[in-house]
Amino acid sequence: LAKTTQPISMDSYEGQEVNITCSHNNIATNDYITWYQQFPSQGPRFIIQGYKTKVTNEVASLFIPADRKSSTLSLPRVSLSDTAVYYCLVGNGSSNTGKLIFGQGTTLQVKP
Amino acid sequence: GAGVSQSPSNKVTEKGKDVELRCDPISGHTALYWYRQSLGQGLEFLIYFQGNSAPDKSGLPSDRFSAERTGGSVSTLTIQRTQQEDSAVYLCASSFSSGLAVFNEQFFGPGTRLTVL
């Protein structure tokens, strides 16, 4: 499984755009990039997944450069409720039986 | 139910006792996973069930840990002779399948907070 590196913590203010970058230098050809969000005292929740270029949904955007060695989760106009831990994961179901390897994640603190 | 449910939500036990944690996955999901999360840490994979295949037990930390999945649905994680280092939140997740070329979204339950005194 490709190892990921992301900042331990980030601070932001309400209304700002937040970009969290994840490094995954050893990503394999078949690997996808997936981001999960975890609020205190809850299980993680899927946010977004992508393979290359850009993916956008109602919650976030995911930017993946051509070499795929990094990815950036972009949260537009954050609010206090976006305060959470964000995990970047890399892998694919066929090679690792679907289990997810979580790192420390990035703790995002949104301030008023 | 609408989501993954786990019981109990909290469990306090004494060192040396056995505990059983239960997970009810989303109906129709063939894959089920157990993870452990210690305070302030990321999730640690424990065990994975996919249909009728032999489970992937590669994450179980010791032989005191075991899990079953009866009838392809409900799962029970058992910890024998609990130790203080077993204290953590135990999370269960399910997904429609393990996926082929794509990670299938895993839906997590609220977890069971285990405290071993």
Interface residues (C-beta under 8 A of the other chain):
Chain A: N30 Y32 T34 S41 Q42 G43 P44 R45 F46 Q49 Y87 L89 G91 N92 G93 S94 T97 G98 K99 L100 I101 F102 G103 Q104 G105
Chain B: V4 A31 Y33 Y35 Q41 G42 L43 E44 F45 Y48 Q50 D56 G59 L91 A93 S95 S97 S98 G99 L100 A101 V102 F103 N104 E105 Q106 F107 F108 G109 P110 G111
